[in-house]
Amino acid sequence: MWAASCLASCCAACACDACRTVVSSISRRSARIAYCGLFALSLIVSWILREVAAPLLEKIPWINTFHETPSRDWFQTDAVLRVSLGNFLFFTILSVMMVGVKSQRDPRDNIHHGGWMVKVICWFLLVVLMFFVPNEIITFYESISKFGSGLFLLVQVVLLLDFVHRWNDTWVGYDEQFWYIALFVVSLFCYVATFVSSGLLFHWFTPAGHDCGLNTFFIVMTLIFAFIFTVVALHPAVGGSVLPASVISLYCMYLCYSGLASEPRDYECNGLHKHSKAVSTGTLSLGLLTTVLSVVYSAVRAGSSTTLLSPPSSPRAGKPLLPLEKADEHEEKEKSKPVTYSYSFFHIIFSLASMYSAMLLTGWTTSVGGSGRLVDVGWASVWVRVVTGWATAALFIWSLIAPVLFPDRDF
């Protein structure tokens, strides 16, 4: 018995050491991915509590302070917002701590990349603590989350524009016939997909026999934007390319579809989800997965975008696979390097994403929806997506004409 106990203790110690080693290795090499994983965990926790925590919250006196107990939807929304607030505070605190980090020699660089056990514990404690704060704070957080979500969508748009222009510049820079053909093929595919999608949207969201002028307006406006993109990009004064125009056209059409698909299920012009009062687990899971991938994309792009984050002196070259210097010399040189992206802005993205995910899970309102199981459904969600598409169009057109209007400035 004693031997078995010793063996179990040794195995547990070895397992703990192995876990610490793995966590340490991940934190040094893939900190951004680890933060994405932590955000995904917060989203899963929000989803689970949204489904199961309502009966428990009804019994907590400092949460259920009402003379008449609200509906189950209110407690579902409250659970999501409290987890989101804890997540928001965690990343905001990290963002404030990382302000001004310019060199890997800065001690805060180690905080950003290491100490994962401590950070996970702090995240957990913050989330738990949010279930002890008064309802007034949660109500205030819900109000500002709508603005924070809009900022998150705007950051995504800027990162997408940066990516598309760099993609085009890279292929044009090869100055070879193959890459010019590839530009034409990709652009043609995007334009065909844009117009085919518009036909499907007319079919799904403007059913015969109903007055669906608003949906028609949204779709037609998106098509007009696609036409304007092409005309401006091909104007001799701009000298642009059709690749960015075609990709942004397809993205705006996707935002239009996303907005129309978020219309209430009982809306007569929503032919795609006609009179559907609930969503399946698969659809719900797909929506959450899309959110996670969206945040991961924004976070990773934030670590490499030259438009938003990186100082001019930041090195972009990859590290050699086989270092030629001695280990100590190599480590010293690594520490003296400037950081390759803004740690502070990186964490701000996750703060805004926490607000955005909370709005998705609560339908952008104080109620989760008619059935309490709908995600990202309601007129607020529709207008958020549509306005984001219009903002995308405006920013893209500005990115094309700004160098012409202000030739002396570096864009």
Buried (B, 14 or more C-beta within 10 A) or exposed (E): EEEEEEEEEEEEEEEEEEEEEEBBEBBEEEBBEBBBBBBBBBBEBBBEBBEEBBEEBBEBEEBBEEEEEBEBBBBBBBBBBBBBBBBBBBBBBBBEBBEEBBEBBBEBBEBBBBBBEEBBEBBBEBBEEBBEBEBEEBEEBBEEBBEBBBBBBBBBBBBBBBBBBBBBEEBBEEEEEEBEEBBEEBBEEBBEBBBEBBEEBBEBBBBEEEEBEBBBEBBEBBBEBBEBBBEBBEEEEBEBBBBBBBBBBBBBBBBBBBBBBBBBBEBBBBBBBEEBEEBEEEBBEEBBEEBBEBBBBBBBBBBBBEBBBBEEEBEEEEEEEEEEEEEEEBEEEEEEBBBBBBBBBBBBBBBBBBBBBBBBBBBBBBBBBBEBBBBBBBBBBBEBBBBBBBBBBEBBBEBBBEBEEEEEEEE
